[in-house]
Amino acid sequence: MRLRAILASLILFPSLAGAGDFFTLKGHGGPIAAIDVSPDGETILTASFDYSLGLWKDGVPTWLEAHRAGVNTVKFVNDHLAVSAGDDSDLYYWNLESRSARRLAGHKGKIKSVAVSPDGRRVASASWDRSIGIWPVDGGEPEFLTGHRSSVNDVVFSGDGSRLFSASADGTIRVWRLSDGAQVQTLVRHGFGVNTLAADFKNGWLAYGAIDGAARIVEIEDGTLIKDFTKGSRPILAMAADLDSAKLAVGDIEGNIRILDTEDWRVVREFRASLRGPIWALRFSADGSNIHAGGLDDAMYSWPVDTRLGRERMSREQFAFLRRPGEMTNGERQFQRKCSICHTLTPDSRRRAGPTLHGIFGRRAGELSGYNFSPSLRQSDIVWSAETIDQLFDLGPDHFIPGSKMPMQRIVQPQDRIDLIEYLRDAASMEN
C-alpha cells in the first residue's frame, strides 16, 4: 500500500469497531468478494479475486496467502482463528497470530460461502459441487450433505447450531438436521437461483436474495412470506444483518445498497454505492454504525449508517475493460476484457491474481521471480511466443496447461488472437 494511503487510513481508524465516517481499505489487486469483522471489532478480513486475504488493523493490511485461486468467502471463528474458501475448492484455517494456514480438501467445485456454528466448533461450506461440507474446527473428517440439484451458494447455522439452512441455484432453501445429516425440510421453493441468506433466529425470520431480483423475508419455521422487498429484476448478490441494531443490508448487481429496519420492515436508507458494478460483499461493523461493502473495485468501502449515505461512492475511475469498443484497438480490447483483471503490463504485478506480462515474449513459463506459479506451469517447458500465446487462447488454459491457475477462457476468432499478440508485442515490451 502506498504511504499516503496508509497515513490516510491511520487518521480514519481510531477503531474499526465503528469509525463513524466514510473510509476505504485499499491494497488488494482485484475485486473484493467477502468481508468479515472480528468478534472484538478491532480487525477486518477481506477476501479477494487476487488470491489473498487482507487482515486489516487500524487500516494497515497484513496479507494472508495460500489459496491457489480467487478467494470467495472468509469468516472469523474467533479473534485468533479464521476460515476462508474459494475457487480452488479448498478451505483454509488461519492462525491469525502466527499467520499460518491449514488446508482442508474434499470439495470438487468452487466454494462460495462458509458459516461458523454458534459454539465455534464447526464450519459449514457451500460448494458448486452441489454439496455442503461440515468441518470440525479442531480436526477430524468432514461430513458432506447432498441433495441439492445445483450449486450451493450460501449456508447459515440455526441459533442453537442444531440445524443448517442452505441456498442453491436450484431455487430452493433447504433445512438440514446436523445430528444425522438428514434433510428435514424444503423451506422455500423460489424457482430462480437463491444467492444469499441472512437470518435472525431469535425473532424468527430468514431473508434471502435471488437471481431474479427477489429480496424476501420469510418465517424461519415454515417459510411463510413476511415481507417482499423485490425491486425490479436486478439480481441480489449480498446480504448482511446486524441483530443488535435491527438492520439488514441488501446489495444488488447494479451497485445499489438498501438498509432495512427489521423491527417494522421498512427501507430506511437506499443509495447507489457503485456506479460501475455489483455489490458482492456486505458486512456491518461490530457496533452497527457502518456498513462495509466490496465489489468490482480493489478496495473495501465503508459508510456510516446513520448519516446521508451515498455522498461517497466506490471509485469513479473508469475500468479500461468497460471502455467503449471504439476507444480501443481490437488488440487492446482483447487484453482489457480477457487479461487485465489478472495481469498488468508494468514490471510490478501489483498484487494481481496473475503475474505481470511485462517482457512476456521469450520468457519461460513459471520462471518470473516474485510470483507463486502453479506446479503445472513451473514444470512445463513452455516459452511464451506468438505461437504459444495463440495456442493458449485457441485451446483454452485448461487444455493447453492442465492444472494451471488461469481461468478457463478462449479467444475463438483467429484475428482477435493475432490482434492481441500484436498489442502485447508493443504494450508489454521490455522497452516500455
C-alpha positions, 0 to 999 in steps of 0.5 A, a space after each residue: 500500500 502506498 504511504 499516503 494511503 496508509 497515513 490516510 487510513 491511520 487518521 480514519 481508524 481510531 477503531 474499526 469497531 465503528 469509525 463513524 465516517 466514510 473510509 476505504 481499505 485499499 491494497 488488494 489487486 482485484 475485486 473484493 468478494 467477502 468481508 468479515 469483522 472480528 468478534 472484538 471489532 478491532 480487525 477486518 478480513 477481506 477476501 479477494 479475486 487476487 488470491 489473498 486475504 487482507 487482515 486489516 488493523 487500524 487500516 494497515 493490511 497484513 496479507 494472508 496467502 495460500 489459496 491457489 485461486 480467487 478467494 470467495 468467502 472468509 469468516 472469523 471463528 474467533 479473534 485468533 482463528 479464521 476460515 476462508 474458501 474459494 475457487 480452488 475448492 479448498 478451505 483454509 484455517 488461519 492462525 491469525 497470530 502466527 499467520 499460518 494456514 491449514 488446508 482442508 480438501 474434499 470439495 470438487 467445485 468452487 466454494 462460495 460461502 462458509 458459516 461458523 456454528 454458534 459454539 465455534 466448533 464447526 464450519 459449514 461450506 457451500 460448494 458448486 459441487 452441489 454439496 455442503 461440507 461440515 468441518 470440525 474446527 479442531 480436526 477430524 473428517 468432514 461430513 458432506 450433505 447432498 441433495 441439492 440439484 445445483 450449486 450451493 451458494 450460501 449456508 447459515 447455522 440455526 441459533 442453537 447450531 442444531 440445524 443448517 439452512 442452505 441456498 442453491 441455484 436450484 431455487 430452493 432453501 433447504 433445512 438440514 438436521 446436523 445430528 444425522 445429516 438428514 434433510 428435514 425440510 424444503 423451506 422455500 421453493 423460489 424457482 430462480 437461483 437463491 444467492 444469499 441468506 441472512 437470518 435472525 433466529 431469535 425473532 424468527 425470520 430468514 431473508 434471502 436474495 435471488 437471481 431474479 431480483 427477489 429480496 424476501 423475508 420469510 418465517 424461519 419455521 415454515 417459510 411463510 412470506 413476511 415481507 417482499 422487498 423485490 425491486 425490479 429484476 436486478 439480481 441480489 448478490 449480498 446480504 448482511 444483518 446486524 441483530 443488535 441494531 435491527 438492520 439488514 443490508 441488501 446489495 444488488 448487481 447494479 451497485 445499489 445498497 438498501 438498509 432495512 429496519 427489521 423491527 417494522 420492515 421498512 427501507 430506511 436508507 437506499 443509495 447507489 454505492 457503485 456506479 460501475 458494478 455489483 455489490 458482492 460483499 456486505 458486512 456491518 461493523 461490530 457496533 452497527 454504525 457502518 456498513 462495509 461493502 466490496 465489489 468490482 473495485 480493489 478496495 473495501 468501502 465503508 459508510 456510516 449508517 446513520 448519516 446521508 449515505 451515498 455522498 461517497 461512492 466506490 471509485 469513479 475511475 473508469 475500468 479500461 475493460 468497460 471502455 467503449 469498443 471504439 476507444 480501443 484497438 481490437 488488440 487492446 480490447 482483447 487484453 482489457 476484457 480477457 487479461 487485465 483483471 489478472 495481469 498488468 503490463 508494468 514490471 510490478 504485478 501489483 498484487 494481481 491474481 496473475 503475474 505481470 506480462 511485462 517482457 512476456 515474449 521469450 520468457 519461460 513459463 513459471 520462471 518470473 521471480 516474485 510470483 507463486 506459479 502453479 506446479 503445472 506451469 513451473 514444470 512445463 517447458 513452455 516459452 511464451 511466443 506468438 505461437 504459444 500465446 495463440 495456442 493458449 487462447 485457441 485451446 483454452 488454459 485448461 487444455 493447453 496447461 492442465 492444472 494451471 491457475 488461469 481461468 478457463 477462457 478462449 479467444 475463438 476468432 483467429 484475428 482477435 488472437 493475432 490482434 492481441 499478440 500484436 498489442 502485447 508485442 508493443 504494450 508489454 515490451 521490455 522497452 516500455 
